[in-house]
Amino acid sequence: MAFAYRDGALYAEGLALQEIAQRFGTPCYVYSRAAIERAFGEFRAALAHRPSLVAYSVKANSNLAVLALLARLGAGFDIVSGGELARVLAAGGAAGTVLFSGVGKREAEIEQALRAGVLCLNLESEAELERVDRIAAQLGVRAPVAFRVNPEVDPRTHPYVATGLRESKFGVAYADAPRLYREAARRAHVRPVGIGCHIGSQLLDPAPYAEAAAKIGGLADALAAEGIALSHIDLGGGFAIRYRDERPAPPGEFLARALAALGERRQMLIVDPGRAIVGPAGVLLTRIEYVKPGGARNFVVVDAAMNDLLRPALYDAWHEVLPVRQPDAQVREEIYDVVGPVCENADFLARGRRLAPRAGELLAVMNAGAYGMAMSSNYNSRPRAAEVMVSGAEAQLVRRRETVEELFAHERAIAD
């Protein structure tokens, strides 16, 4: 395990979290290199006997050290902004392995992607097809494109992260896809190369994923019959991790079911995992500032807050909270809410947890490697946390903590 107790102390691989806090301060994100490598390896192994690309979803965690590690392991990248493309290239990723997704690509971002030579632009509307065609004509290139198609498969997940239904803002309707591909195929500056979907996040059951694969594969067959031969099928990501008591099927089972649904079709298979690779590989390390008993509720006030980890406030998401030093067996535990210093009632990291806290001690918020630092902000003029990568018994600072002065370095006070 990447994070485990040894003699009562919580470790990241071979290094005590207590030592990391002493060296780098808190709040601090801590990532396990071995956990990232192991999770990525599961996807590669499951697809070893088929032309495939594991395109890491950059939005989950875009730290350069994470991207560089995955690039060295052979990952491609799924991006949703020009900034993410710049990060991938800065980390040593190859533009030819990049899929550019997202519903609102700006003209400058499309030009940036075409000049870089990305593998594919994933289109999400007819209007975007028009824009890409025009920009490609101006550049004198032929843009490689795919449509993200909504297969209208119920992903059986939280409604906030169900993305492949008819009412979703993402993608194009399944019924509209053949017409849109015909339109793309007739244009001189657009080249349809693939087809994709993404039905949702935190998927526990592989059955909807396989159903989507069958529907997208069937659509690819119908297009091929019209002379529109596509080179890849992108089934997206959404593979769940265990936060509390979920029992997600392992990635290998998802992919085995998808491969069975695709049958003898030989297009390159692309999958876009993010959370499943980095989520369990990270923790948010935080220090207790105050223990505040109350009449109705007890509170542990820590130095991390909703600006550091937004998921609990945004989704009412559940993260396990562990003491970095296990308390003595005779110490009485009570029920506490773990909250931060931000001036909002929604500023909590966990509710109703059994703890025996003391001011100055450390807590670890588990499974925080995905959508933690990536969604953080400077609300209340709070500098964002440091990030540390652990490999064995060694730790490297991969993003230093911001200073308060940096928060307003680009602002200017106007004199009367």
N, C-alpha and C positions, 0 to 999 in steps of 0.2 A: 504493500500500500504506500501511496505517496506521502500520506500524513497519518502518523500513528504514535501512540504513547510508548515511551521507554522509561521505565523507572519513574513513572508518574509525570513525565514531561512530554509535551506534544512536539513531535519532530516533523520537519519537512525533509524527506529522504534521510540523509545522515546528519542533519543540522538542526539543533534545537531552535524552535521559534523564539524562545526567550533571547537567545543570542542574536537572532536577526533583529529583534526589536531594539536591543541595546546598540547595535551597529547603525541601524538605518532609521530608527524612530517609528512612531505610529501617528496616524493610521498608515498601513503599508500593505500592498498586495504582494503576496508571495506565490510564485509559480514553481511547479516541479517539472523540470525538463524531462525526466524519465516518464512521467505520466503522459505528457504530450506525445512523446515518441511512441509509447505503448498504444495509446488510443489511435493515433494515425496508422500505426502498423496493423491494427485490426481491420481497418477499411481496405488497406492495400492487400492484405492477405485474402480477404473475402472476394476480391476482384482480380486475383492474380492470373486467372486463366481466361480473361476476356480483355479485349482492348478497352481501356478505361482511364479515367482521370478523376482523382479525388481533389476537388477544388474547394479549399478551405474558405469558409465564409468569414471574410475579414471583419465584418461588423461585430462579431462576437468578442474579439480581442485583437486590436490592431497594433499592439506594441511591436516595434521593429525586431526585437529579439525573438519574439514568437514567430513572426513572419519569416525571418531569416532561417530559423531552425526548420520550419516546415518546408521552405524552399530547398534547403539542403537534403531533406528527406524525399523530395520529388513531388511535392504538392503543386497543384494549380491553385488559382484563387478566384473566388466569386466576390465581386466588388459592387458597391452601389453609389460611388461618387468618384469624382476626379481626385479628391484628396486621398482616397483609399488606393487608387491606381498609383499615385506618387509614392505612397508608403511601400507598396509592393515592390516597385522598381528600386527604391532606395534600399530595401532589404535584400536585394539580389534576386528577386523573383523575375521570371521571364514573362514579357508581355504576351507572348504566344500561348501562355497557359491561362490567361485571364478572361473570365466571363464578366461582362459589364451589365449588371441587372439594375432594376430600379425604375419607378414610374415617372420620374421627373428629371431626366437627364437634360442639362443645359446645353446650349449650342457649343460653348467652349469645351465642355466635358466630352461631347461626341467627337469634336475635332481632336482633342487631346488623345482620345482612345484610338482613333483611326491613324493618327501620326505615329503612335507608339506601336501599332500592329497587334492589337488584342486578338484573341482567338475568336471572340464572338460578342456582338451587342445583342442582348436579350431585349426584344421590343415588347412593349406592353400596351400599345394602342396604335390605331391607324395613323393618328396625327404624328406619332413618333416615327413611323415608317417614312412619312413625307419629309420630316426634318432630316433624318439620317440620309435619305436619298439625295436631298439638296446639298448637304454638307459634303458628302462623298463626291458629288459631281464637281463641286468647287475645288476639291483637293485632287481630282483626277484619279480617284481610286474606286474600287468596288468593295463596299462594306459587307463583311460577313455578318449575317444576322440569323436570329432564331426568334420565334414568338414564344412568350410565356403563355401557356394555354391553361385556363381553369377547367380541370376535368370534372368539376362539380361532384367531388367525392367528399363525404363527411369525414374529417380527420379525427373526430372524437377527442378534441382537445379544448383548451380554454378558448372562448370566443374571440378574445383579443389577439390570439395568435393563429386563428384559422384563416388561411390565406388563399385557398383554392376554390372557394364557393362562388356562386353567381353574383352575390352582393359584395364581394371583395373589391377594393380599389385596385388590386393587383391584376395583371394579366389581361387576356382577351377571352371572350366567351368561346366555349368549345364549338358551338355551331357556326361562329364567324371565322374560325381558323382556316378552313379550306379557301374561302374567298380571299383572305388576307395573304395567304401563301401564293395564290395565283397572282395577286397584284404585285407582290414582292418579286416573283420570278420574272415578270415581264419588264421590270425596270433595269436600266443599263448600269446603274451604279449601286445596286444592292444584290447580294448573293445569298440566298437562303442556304444555310449549312446545317441547321439543327432545329430541334423542337424541345421545349422544356415545360416543366410545371413545378409547383411547390405548394403542397396542400396544407401545410401548417407546421407549427413548432411543437416541441415536447410531445412527440408521437410515441405512444406506448405500445400500440398494436400494429404489427406489420401488415395486417389485412388491407386497410385503406391504402397503404403505400403500394402494395401489389396491384390493387384495383386501379389506381392511377396509372401505374406502369402499363397495364393492359390497354387502357383507354388511349394513352399517348402513343403506345406502339401501334395500335390499330389506326390511329390518325396518320402516323408516318407511313404505314402501308398504303393507305388511300392516296396520300400525296405522291408516293412513288408510282402508283398506277397511272397518275396523271403526268408523269415525267419529271416530278420534283423530287429528286433523290437527295436525302439528307444524310450527313455523315455522323451526326451524334444525336443521342437522346439524353436529355438532362432531367433527372428525376428530383432534383432539389435536395434539401436536407430535412431538418426537423427531428432528428433522432433524439429521443429523450434521455435524460440522465436521472438518477435517483437523488432527489432533494430530501424527501421525508420517508414515505412508505410506498412510493411508486415502485412498480415492478416492470420496468421497460424491457422489451425483448432486446437482446444484444444486436449490434449493427450487422453482424454476420447473418442473423436470421432475417432481418429486413431485406438485405441484399440477395439472399438466396431466394426469397419469395419473389422479389422483383425480377431476378434473372429467369426464374421459372415462368413468370408472366410474359416476359419478352420472348421466350422460346428461342427459335433459330435466328432471329433478327441479329445482324452483325454490326449494326452501327456502334460506334464507340459509346460506352455508357459513362455518363458524368454524374457524380453525386457531390453535394455541396454541404458537408457537415461543418458546424461551427461549435456549438455548445458541447456536442459529444466529444470533441477533441480537447477543448480547453476548460470546460466547466469544472469537472472534478480535479483538474490540475492546479486550481488556485484557491487561496483563502485570503480573506481580509483580516489582517491582524490589527487589533484595537486595544486601547488601554482604558481601564475603568477610572473615571474621574470622581464620581460620587455614587454612593449607594443611598437611595432616597425612599425609605419606607413611607407608605401612605395609607389612608383610611380605606380607600377602595382598591387601590393597586399599589404594588411596589415597583420601583424603577431602578434600573442600573443605567447611569448616564455615562456614556463612553465618548472617546474623542473622534470616532467615526460617525458619519451621519448619512442622511438620505442623499446628500450631494455626492457622497462616496459610493454608495450602493443604493440605487434607486428602486430596484425590483420590488422590495417589500412595500414601499409606498405606492408604487405604480400598479402592481398586480396583486397586492396582498400576498406576495410570494413568500414561501417558507424556506429558510436556510437554517440548518443546524448550527448551534452556537456551543462551542466547547471551551472549557477553561484550559489555558496553556499549561497550567500546573494543576493537576488533579487535587482536590481538597482531601483532607484526612477523612477517613470513613466515619468518624464520630461527629464531624461538622454537620450541623443541620442545614438542609437545603430548603429554600422557600421559592414561591412562584414570583417571577419578576418579568417586567417588560424591559427590553434592552433598547434604549433610546439615545439619540444624539443631541448635540447642542443647537441644531438649526431651529429657527423660530417658526415652527409649523407643527400642528398636531399630528400631521402625517409622518413626522420624522421618527421612524422607528426602524430597527433592524430585525427585531424579533419580539413576539408577544407570548406571554404565558409560559416562560421557560423556568425549569427547576434548576436553581443555581445557589451557590454559597459564595457570593461575591464579596470582595474587599477592595477598597480604593487602592489604585496603583497596580492591581493585578491585570493580566492580559487575557483577552478572549480571542478566539479564532472563529470567524464566520465562514462556514465551510461551503464548498462547491460554488465559489464566487469568481472562478476564472473567466466566465462568460458573462457579458453584459454587466460587468461591474465597473472597472475603470473606463471601458468604452462608453458608458452612459453617464459618467460622472460630470460634475459641473462645478462652478465657482460660486454657487448661491451662498448668500451671506458673506461674500468676499472671503471664502475659505480656499486656501491653496489645495490643489489636488494632491492625492497621496503619492508616495514613492512606490516604485515597482521593483521587485527583486526576483531574479531567476536562480533557483537552487539546482545544482548538479552534484549529486553525492553529498560530500561534506563541505562543498564550496558554494558561496553565494556571490552573485554579481548584481550590482545596482544597474538596472536596465532603463530606469527613468527616475531621475532625481526629483525630490519634492519641489514644487513651485515655491517661490517666495511671494510674500504679499506685494512687494514692489512690482513684480512681474504682472500682477493682475491688472494694474492700471498703467502699465508702461506705454500703451498705445492710445491713452486718453489725454485730453487736453482741457484744462480749466480755462474758461473764457472770462476775461476781465470785464468789469462794468464799463 
